[in-house]
Amino acid sequence: MLVKRNGTGRSRHADFALLRNRFGHAPSIHSIVGCATAIAVAPLLYAAPLGPGLPSDYFPIATFYQPANAIATTNFAGWKGRGVNTLIGYETQGGEISIDDYTTAAANAGLKIIREPTSSPATDNAPNLVGWLQTDEPDLKDIDPSILNAIYGSLKAANPNRPVLINFAGAFMVPGFAPLRTQAYYMPYIQAGDWVAQDLYPVTGWNQPNAIGAVGQATGTLRGWSNKPTFAFIETSNQRLQSNSTPEALERGPTPSEVRAEIWDAVIHGARGIAYFPQQINGFRYDATPIDVAAEMTRQDAAITGLAPALTSDATPDVTTVNFTNPAIEYVTRSFGGITYVIALNLTNGVVVTDFSAGFSMAGSGLAILGGTDILTPNSLNIYSDAFGPYQVRIYAEGAPGAVPLAIPEPSGIAFVSTTALLLARRRRNRVAPAVCTR
């Protein structure tokens, strides 16, 4: 799916429109929401460092094939300012920039990189190179997995400590999109990488905004099959897969709240990294992310960065099961530094009110809500009530008195609350807080 655009640069998903046209638009997939909600997700299978020499709390927040030589407002510094910490892919810009210069430009912008190997993998040792990249979406291209495994073997022979990332088309992993393919089909492909990823774009790819939960479902499916660190691609633009003139009513990009939901749905289902796909295909643009979506992306990236030590930790939470009375809520629990975090997402486009309970042993008189100074106080012992806006995520923290939770930004993306001791913040009872909160 990486094709030349008039001999310059690269673009993904030029063939994706053919995939969608071949199998049609997915029907209304209410079942995807149903099976993705009111569930807990098991702790990450791979919470240890992603590779030798990488920080233990490195959670990749990536973007795909962006230009080193700035085009209009699209540049590495801009992506860094949005909270991205990693680039995926080497964008040649039609041969304007070498792979070494591209890697150096990424380093100068403070970005790590996962890309194709150089012609000499054994000496491909740039300090910011964290992984090599296999051919994109080999399942869609029907590439013989033996070819990919031969490439993988040669790369590991050159550097056994350098991880290799391989990405698949998530539409084959979730009911209602393309014809399903099985774990047996994917295992030979999965063996050709150390990290795996999937891309499924329910809004701009399939015109199915009611199927936002498919992102997490595909992520969880691949994670379960592979038992390897799993990344999820997130749509941020109107990819214009049909044409550059198709009315917005027939083909649109995701809204800020939909992007927020896809991000946290993937995280809840075990994503060990996320990657943004911001391109527009017809009338090509490297970054067609709208301003409001970019602002939301920046807020969520800041929250993920702040929460990364917990997201990447293999510590056992105080609770692993939380009982939400409203099935629209999905959640996962994580632990770091003796504090348990409950990440809960309303996976619907409506307001949800719910009770929830768990066997918290340290909640005392309440749970801290990250992204503000509020405390959610219980109705009775370990029983709480809360309200969620559309596609809103809440991050609750439970710890011993005086414990300080991780720093999560305010909704404005500016202020932080890490200096506020847990359970010493302003208390509140059962009112809607603007969260990590208006996320």
C-alpha positions as CSV (number, residue, x, y, z in Angstrom):
1,M,0.0,0.0,0.0
2,L,3.0,2.2,-0.2
3,V,2.9,3.7,-3.7
4,K,4.7,6.4,-5.5
5,R,2.7,9.6,-6.1
6,N,3.8,10.8,-9.5
7,G,7.3,9.7,-8.6
8,T,7.6,11.7,-5.4
9,G,7.2,10.5,-1.9
10,R,5.1,7.8,-0.4
11,S,1.5,7.3,0.6
12,R,-0.4,4.6,2.3
13,H,-3.9,3.2,1.5
14,A,-4.0,4.2,-2.2
15,D,-5.1,0.5,-2.5
16,F,-7.4,0.8,0.5
17,A,-10.2,2.3,-1.5
18,L,-10.0,-0.8,-3.7
19,L,-10.3,-3.0,-0.6
20,R,-13.3,-1.0,0.6
21,N,-15.0,-1.0,-2.9
22,R,-14.3,-4.7,-3.3
23,F,-16.0,-5.7,-0.1
24,G,-18.4,-2.7,0.3
25,H,-19.1,-0.4,3.2
26,A,-19.6,-2.2,6.4
27,P,-23.2,-2.5,7.7
28,S,-24.2,-0.9,11.0
29,I,-22.0,-2.7,13.4
30,H,-23.7,-2.2,16.7
31,S,-22.4,-5.6,17.8
32,I,-18.8,-4.2,17.8
33,V,-19.8,-1.6,20.4
34,G,-21.7,-4.3,22.4
35,C,-18.8,-6.7,22.6
36,A,-16.2,-4.0,23.3
37,T,-18.0,-2.4,26.3
38,A,-18.5,-3.2,30.0
39,I,-15.4,-5.3,29.9
40,A,-12.0,-5.3,31.5
41,V,-8.9,-6.0,29.5
42,A,-6.1,-8.1,30.9
43,P,-2.8,-6.4,31.9
44,L,-0.3,-5.9,29.1
45,L,1.5,-9.0,28.2
46,Y,4.6,-7.0,27.3
47,A,5.0,-4.2,29.9
48,A,8.8,-4.5,30.0
49,P,10.9,-2.2,27.8
50,L,10.1,-2.6,24.1
51,G,13.7,-3.3,23.3
52,P,17.3,-3.3,24.7
53,G,18.3,0.2,25.6
54,L,14.8,1.7,25.4
55,P,13.4,3.5,28.5
56,S,11.0,1.2,30.5
57,D,8.3,3.8,30.2
58,Y,8.7,4.5,26.4
59,F,5.2,4.4,24.9
60,P,5.5,5.2,21.2
61,I,3.2,8.0,20.0
62,A,4.0,8.0,16.3
63,T,3.0,9.4,13.0
64,F,3.4,7.9,9.6
65,Y,5.7,8.9,6.6
66,Q,6.0,12.6,7.2
67,P,8.4,14.9,5.3
68,A,11.7,16.1,6.7
69,N,11.7,19.0,4.3
70,A,8.8,21.1,5.5
71,I,5.8,21.4,3.3
72,A,3.6,24.4,4.3
73,T,3.0,23.8,8.0
74,T,3.9,20.1,8.0
75,N,7.2,19.5,9.7
76,F,8.9,17.4,12.3
77,A,8.8,20.2,14.9
78,G,5.0,20.5,14.5
79,W,4.6,16.8,15.2
80,K,6.8,17.1,18.2
81,G,4.7,20.0,19.4
82,R,1.6,17.8,19.3
83,G,3.2,15.3,21.6
84,V,4.4,12.8,19.0
85,N,7.7,11.1,20.0
86,T,8.3,8.7,17.1
87,L,8.3,8.6,13.3
88,I,7.3,5.5,11.4
89,G,8.7,5.2,7.9
90,Y,11.4,6.9,5.8
91,E,9.8,9.5,3.5
92,T,12.1,10.1,0.5
93,Q,10.2,13.1,-0.9
94,G,11.0,11.8,-4.3
95,G,14.6,11.3,-3.6
96,E,15.2,14.7,-2.1
97,I,16.6,13.4,1.2
98,S,18.7,10.4,2.0
99,I,17.8,7.9,4.7
100,D,20.7,9.0,6.9
101,D,19.7,12.7,6.6
102,Y,16.1,11.8,7.3
103,T,17.1,10.0,10.4
104,T,19.3,12.8,11.5
105,A,16.5,15.3,11.0
106,A,14.3,13.2,13.2
107,A,16.9,13.2,15.9
108,N,17.4,16.9,15.7
109,A,13.7,17.3,16.2
110,G,13.8,15.0,19.3
111,L,12.0,12.2,17.6
112,K,12.8,8.4,17.6
113,I,12.3,6.5,14.4
114,I,11.1,3.1,13.2
115,R,11.9,2.8,9.5
116,E,13.2,0.6,6.7
117,P,16.8,-0.6,7.2
118,T,19.6,0.9,5.2
119,S,21.5,-1.1,2.6
120,S,23.8,-2.2,5.4
121,P,21.7,-3.2,8.4
122,A,24.8,-4.3,10.4
123,T,26.0,-0.7,10.5
124,D,22.5,0.9,10.7
125,N,23.0,2.2,14.3
126,A,21.6,5.7,14.5
127,P,21.0,6.6,18.2
128,N,17.3,7.4,17.6
129,L,16.6,4.3,15.5
130,V,14.4,2.1,17.7
131,G,13.2,-0.4,15.2
132,W,13.1,-1.6,11.6
133,L,10.0,-1.7,9.5
134,Q,8.7,-4.5,7.3
135,T,6.6,-4.0,4.2
136,D,3.3,-2.4,5.1
137,E,0.1,-4.5,5.1
138,P,1.5,-7.6,3.6
139,D,-1.8,-9.4,4.3
140,L,-3.6,-7.0,2.0
141,K,-0.9,-7.4,-0.7
142,D,-0.9,-11.2,-0.3
143,I,2.9,-11.2,0.0
144,D,4.2,-14.7,0.7
145,P,5.1,-14.7,4.4
146,S,8.2,-16.7,3.7
147,I,9.6,-13.7,1.9
148,L,9.0,-11.5,5.0
149,N,10.5,-14.2,7.3
150,A,13.6,-14.3,5.2
151,I,13.9,-10.5,5.5
152,Y,13.4,-10.8,9.2
153,G,16.0,-13.5,9.6
154,S,18.6,-11.4,7.7
155,L,17.8,-8.3,9.9
156,K,18.1,-10.3,13.1
157,A,21.4,-11.7,11.9
158,A,22.6,-8.1,11.3
159,N,21.4,-6.9,14.7
160,P,19.6,-9.4,17.0
161,N,18.7,-6.6,19.4
162,R,16.9,-4.3,16.9
163,P,13.1,-4.9,17.0
164,V,11.2,-5.3,13.7
165,L,7.7,-3.9,13.3
166,I,5.1,-5.4,10.9
167,N,1.7,-3.8,10.3
168,F,-1.5,-5.5,9.1
169,A,-4.9,-4.4,7.7
170,G,-7.2,-4.6,10.7
171,A,-10.3,-4.9,8.5
172,F,-9.5,-8.6,8.1
173,M,-9.6,-9.1,12.0
174,V,-13.0,-7.6,12.8
175,P,-16.4,-8.9,11.7
176,G,-18.4,-6.7,9.3
177,F,-15.6,-5.2,7.2
178,A,-13.5,-7.4,4.9
179,P,-13.8,-11.2,5.0
180,L,-12.3,-12.5,8.2
181,R,-8.9,-14.1,8.3
182,T,-7.9,-16.4,11.1
183,Q,-5.0,-16.7,13.5
184,A,-3.6,-19.6,11.5
185,Y,-3.5,-17.3,8.5
186,Y,-1.7,-14.6,10.3
187,M,0.8,-16.6,12.4
188,P,3.4,-16.9,9.6
189,Y,3.2,-13.2,9.1
190,I,3.4,-12.5,12.8
191,Q,6.6,-14.5,13.0
192,A,8.2,-11.9,10.7
193,G,8.2,-9.2,13.4
194,D,9.0,-8.5,17.0
195,W,6.3,-5.8,17.2
196,V,3.0,-6.0,15.4
197,A,0.4,-3.4,14.5
198,Q,-3.0,-3.1,12.8
199,D,-4.7,-0.2,11.0
200,L,-8.5,0.0,10.8
201,Y,-10.2,3.3,10.1
202,P,-14.0,3.0,10.8
203,V,-14.9,6.6,10.0
204,T,-12.9,7.7,6.9
205,G,-12.0,4.2,5.8
206,W,-15.4,2.6,6.0
207,N,-17.9,5.4,6.7
208,Q,-18.9,3.6,9.9
209,P,-18.6,6.1,12.8
210,N,-20.9,3.8,14.9
211,A,-18.1,1.2,14.8
212,I,-15.4,3.1,16.7
213,G,-15.0,0.1,19.0
214,A,-13.6,-1.9,16.1
215,V,-10.2,-0.2,16.7
216,G,-9.9,-1.7,20.1
217,Q,-11.3,-5.0,19.0
218,A,-8.8,-5.4,16.2
219,T,-6.0,-4.4,18.6
220,G,-7.1,-6.9,21.2
221,T,-7.5,-9.6,18.6
222,L,-4.0,-9.1,17.2
223,R,-2.5,-8.8,20.6
224,G,-4.1,-12.1,21.7
225,W,-2.9,-13.9,18.5
226,S,0.6,-12.6,18.6
227,N,1.6,-12.4,22.3
228,K,3.8,-9.5,21.1
229,P,3.8,-5.8,21.7
230,T,0.9,-4.4,19.6
231,F,0.5,-1.0,18.1
232,A,-2.7,0.6,16.8
233,F,-3.0,3.1,14.0
234,I,-5.5,6.0,14.5
235,E,-7.2,7.9,11.8
236,T,-7.0,11.7,12.1
237,S,-8.1,13.0,8.6
238,N,-10.5,12.7,5.8
239,Q,-8.4,10.4,3.7
240,R,-10.5,11.1,0.5
241,L,-10.3,7.5,-0.6
242,Q,-13.0,8.0,-3.2
243,S,-12.0,11.3,-4.7
244,N,-11.0,14.8,-3.7
245,S,-14.5,16.1,-4.5
246,T,-16.7,13.6,-2.7
247,P,-19.2,15.5,-0.5
248,E,-18.3,15.5,3.2
249,A,-21.7,13.9,3.9
250,L,-20.6,10.8,2.0
251,E,-16.9,10.7,3.1
252,R,-15.6,12.5,6.2
253,G,-12.8,12.3,8.7
254,P,-13.2,11.6,12.4
255,T,-14.3,14.3,14.9
256,P,-12.1,15.2,17.8
257,S,-14.2,13.1,20.2
258,E,-14.0,10.1,17.8
259,V,-10.2,10.3,17.6
260,R,-10.1,10.5,21.4
261,A,-12.3,7.4,21.6
262,E,-10.1,5.4,19.2
263,I,-7.0,6.3,21.0
264,W,-8.2,5.2,24.4
265,D,-10.1,2.2,23.0
266,A,-6.8,0.9,21.6
267,V,-5.0,1.6,24.9
268,I,-7.7,-0.1,26.9
269,H,-7.4,-3.2,24.7
270,G,-3.7,-3.4,25.2
271,A,-2.0,-1.2,22.6
272,R,1.7,-0.7,23.6
273,G,1.9,2.2,21.2
274,I,-0.2,4.3,18.8
275,A,0.5,5.8,15.4
276,Y,-1.4,8.5,13.6
277,F,-2.4,8.2,10.0
278,P,-3.0,11.9,8.9
279,Q,-2.7,11.7,5.1
280,Q,-5.2,12.7,2.5
281,I,-4.9,10.3,-0.5
282,N,-6.8,12.0,-3.4
283,G,-5.4,15.5,-3.6
284,F,-2.5,14.2,-1.6
285,R,-1.5,15.9,1.6
286,Y,0.9,14.6,4.2
287,D,-1.1,16.0,7.0
288,A,-4.8,16.7,6.5
289,T,-5.6,16.7,10.2
290,P,-8.1,19.5,11.0
291,I,-7.1,22.1,13.6
292,D,-9.7,20.9,16.2
293,V,-8.6,17.3,15.8
294,A,-4.9,18.3,16.1
295,A,-5.7,20.1,19.3
296,E,-7.5,17.0,20.7
297,M,-4.6,14.9,19.6
298,T,-2.2,17.1,21.5
299,R,-4.3,16.9,24.7
300,Q,-4.5,13.1,24.5
301,D,-0.8,12.7,23.7
302,A,0.0,14.7,26.8
303,A,-2.2,12.5,28.9
304,I,-0.7,9.3,27.5
305,T,2.8,10.7,28.1
306,G,1.9,11.5,31.7
307,L,0.4,8.1,32.2
308,A,3.1,6.1,30.4
309,P,4.8,4.8,33.5
310,A,1.5,3.1,34.4
311,L,0.7,2.0,30.9
312,T,4.0,0.3,30.6
313,S,4.2,-1.2,34.1
314,D,3.7,-4.8,34.9
315,A,2.9,-4.1,38.5
316,T,-0.3,-5.8,39.8
317,P,-3.1,-3.3,40.4
318,D,-5.0,-3.2,43.7
319,V,-8.1,-4.2,41.7
320,T,-8.3,-5.9,38.3
321,T,-12.1,-6.1,38.1
322,V,-14.5,-3.0,38.2
323,N,-18.2,-3.5,37.9
324,F,-19.9,-0.8,35.9
325,T,-23.7,-1.0,35.8
326,N,-23.8,0.7,32.4
327,P,-22.6,-1.5,29.6
328,A,-21.4,1.5,27.6
329,I,-18.3,1.7,29.7
330,E,-15.1,-0.2,29.0
331,Y,-12.1,0.0,31.2
332,V,-8.7,-1.3,32.2
333,T,-6.7,-1.1,35.4
334,R,-3.0,-0.3,35.7
335,S,-0.6,0.2,38.6
336,F,2.6,2.2,39.1
337,G,4.3,3.3,42.3
338,G,1.7,1.7,44.5
339,I,-1.1,3.7,42.9
340,T,-3.9,1.9,40.9
341,Y,-5.3,3.7,37.9
342,V,-8.7,2.9,36.4
343,I,-9.0,4.1,32.8
344,A,-12.7,4.1,31.8
345,L,-14.1,5.1,28.5
346,N,-17.7,5.8,27.4
347,L,-17.7,4.1,24.0
348,T,-20.9,5.9,22.8
349,N,-21.8,9.2,21.4
350,G,-24.2,10.0,24.2
351,V,-24.2,11.0,27.9
352,V,-23.9,8.0,30.2
353,V,-24.5,7.8,33.9
354,T,-23.3,4.7,35.7
355,D,-22.6,3.2,39.1
356,F,-19.4,1.2,39.6
357,S,-17.8,-0.8,42.4
358,A,-14.6,-2.6,43.1
359,G,-12.7,-4.0,46.0
360,F,-10.5,-1.0,46.5
361,S,-8.4,-1.5,49.6
362,M,-6.9,2.0,49.7
363,A,-9.6,4.3,48.4
364,G,-10.5,5.6,51.8
365,S,-12.9,8.4,51.3
366,G,-12.6,8.6,47.5
367,L,-10.9,8.2,44.2
368,A,-8.8,11.0,42.6
369,I,-9.9,12.0,39.1
370,L,-6.8,12.8,37.1
371,G,-6.8,16.0,35.0
372,G,-8.2,18.2,37.8
373,T,-8.4,18.5,41.6
374,D,-11.6,16.6,42.1
375,I,-12.2,13.6,44.3
376,L,-15.0,11.2,43.6
377,T,-16.5,10.2,46.9
378,P,-18.3,6.9,47.4
379,N,-22.1,6.5,47.8
380,S,-21.2,3.7,50.2
381,L,-18.2,1.5,50.8
382,N,-16.4,1.2,47.4
383,I,-19.6,2.0,45.4
384,Y,-19.4,5.1,43.2
385,S,-21.6,7.0,40.7
386,D,-20.3,9.1,37.8
387,A,-21.4,10.7,34.5
388,F,-19.5,10.5,31.2
389,G,-20.0,12.8,28.2
390,P,-19.9,11.4,24.7
391,Y,-16.7,9.4,24.1
392,Q,-15.3,10.7,27.4
393,V,-12.5,9.0,29.3
394,R,-12.0,9.2,33.0
395,I,-8.8,8.2,34.8
396,Y,-9.3,7.4,38.5
397,A,-6.4,7.0,40.9
398,E,-6.5,5.0,44.1
399,G,-3.6,5.0,46.6
400,A,-2.6,5.4,50.2
401,P,-3.1,8.8,51.8
402,G,-0.5,11.3,50.7
403,A,0.5,9.3,47.6
404,V,1.0,11.5,44.5
405,P,-0.5,10.3,41.2
406,L,1.2,10.7,37.8
407,A,1.0,14.1,36.2
408,I,-2.0,14.3,33.8
409,P,-2.8,17.6,32.1
410,E,-5.8,19.7,32.6
411,P,-8.3,19.9,29.7
412,S,-6.5,23.0,28.5
413,G,-3.3,20.9,28.1
414,I,-1.4,23.5,30.2
415,A,-1.6,22.9,33.9
416,F,-0.6,19.8,35.8
417,V,-1.7,18.4,39.1
418,S,1.2,16.1,40.1
419,T,2.0,18.1,43.2
420,T,-1.5,17.6,44.6
421,A,-1.4,14.7,47.1
422,L,-3.9,12.0,46.5
423,L,-7.0,12.3,48.7
424,L,-6.0,15.9,49.8
425,A,-7.6,17.6,46.8
426,R,-10.9,19.4,46.7
427,R,-13.6,16.8,47.2
428,R,-16.6,16.3,45.0
429,R,-19.5,14.0,45.0
430,N,-21.2,12.7,41.9
431,R,-20.9,15.6,39.5
432,V,-19.5,15.8,36.0
433,A,-16.0,17.0,36.0
434,P,-14.3,18.4,32.9
435,A,-11.8,15.6,32.6
436,V,-8.9,14.0,31.1
437,C,-12.2,14.3,31.7
438,T,-13.6,16.2,28.8
439,R,-11.7,13.8,26.7
